[in-house]
Amino acid sequence: MKKSAIFLLAIVFMMSFIAAAIAVGPDKELVYDDGAMGKITFKGQTHADAGLKCPDCHPGVFAMKKGEAKMTMAEHSSGKFCNTCHNGQKAFDTKGNCAKCHVK
């Protein structure tokens, strides 16, 4: 029993390092490219400078697994995903500001 508890603890410990390694921290950027609307670059530093921490969006607003968030045009004003904050109140509104995120 004690060996299995230590083994489980070791796995949890290793997984935390793996999660940290793939996270988009203040020193990293993540680029989304759907082709049609251009590239969207998520800048970790910009969000950290605004006082945000990873748990502010993960896993509530965005899932932890890359590629799970599939935003449609309808969701740009739905209050989901980026619009949770980018609604003109917490951060700039996405409506009419396409070029702030989408770069062709």
C-alpha positions in Angstrom: 0.0 0.0 0.0 2.8 2.4 0.9 4.6 1.7 -2.4 1.5 2.4 -4.4 0.9 5.7 -2.6 4.5 6.8 -3.3 4.2 5.7 -6.9 1.0 7.7 -7.3 2.5 10.7 -5.6 5.5 10.5 -8.0 3.2 10.4 -11.0 1.3 13.5 -9.8 4.6 15.3 -9.2 5.8 14.5 -12.7 2.5 15.5 -14.3 2.7 18.9 -12.6 6.1 19.5 -14.3 4.8 18.4 -17.7 1.8 20.8 -17.4 4.1 23.6 -16.4 6.4 22.8 -19.4 3.5 23.2 -21.9 1.8 26.1 -20.3 1.8 29.5 -21.9 3.5 31.5 -19.2 4.6 35.1 -19.3 7.7 34.3 -21.3 5.8 32.4 -24.0 3.3 32.9 -26.9 0.9 30.6 -28.5 -0.1 31.1 -32.1 -3.4 29.9 -33.5 -3.8 29.8 -37.3 -7.1 28.8 -38.8 -6.0 30.0 -42.2 -9.1 32.0 -43.1 -8.9 34.8 -40.6 -5.2 34.9 -40.1 -3.0 34.2 -37.1 -4.0 34.9 -33.5 -1.1 35.2 -31.1 -1.9 34.7 -27.4 0.9 36.5 -25.5 1.4 35.3 -22.0 3.2 38.4 -20.9 0.4 40.7 -22.0 -2.0 38.8 -19.9 0.4 38.5 -16.9 0.9 42.3 -17.0 -2.9 42.6 -16.7 -2.6 40.7 -13.4 -4.0 37.4 -14.8 -2.8 34.0 -13.7 -3.4 30.7 -15.5 -6.3 29.5 -13.2 -8.2 32.7 -14.1 -9.0 31.0 -17.5 -8.0 27.4 -17.1 -9.9 25.1 -17.0 -13.0 27.2 -16.7 -12.9 29.4 -19.8 -10.5 27.3 -21.8 -9.8 23.6 -21.5 -6.2 22.6 -20.8 -5.7 20.5 -23.9 -4.5 22.4 -27.0 -7.0 22.4 -29.8 -10.2 21.8 -27.7 -11.4 25.4 -28.0 -13.1 25.9 -31.4 -14.4 29.5 -31.5 -16.9 30.4 -34.2 -18.0 33.8 -35.4 -21.2 33.5 -33.3 -19.0 33.0 -30.1 -17.2 36.3 -30.7 -20.1 38.1 -28.9 -21.4 35.2 -26.8 -19.4 35.7 -23.7 -17.5 32.5 -24.2 -13.7 31.9 -24.7 -11.8 35.2 -25.2 -15.1 37.2 -24.9 -15.3 36.2 -21.3 -12.9 39.2 -20.7 -12.7 40.8 -24.1 -16.2 42.3 -23.9 -15.4 46.0 -23.6 -15.6 45.9 -19.8 -12.6 43.9 -18.6 -10.6 44.2 -21.7 -11.0 45.7 -25.2 -14.1 44.4 -27.1 -13.5 42.1 -30.0 -16.4 43.6 -31.9 -14.9 45.9 -34.5 -11.3 45.2 -33.4 -10.5 42.1 -35.6 -7.0 43.3 -36.4 -6.1 43.5 -32.7 -6.0 39.7 -32.7 -6.2 38.4 -36.3 -3.1 39.1 -38.4 -3.1 38.0 -42.0 
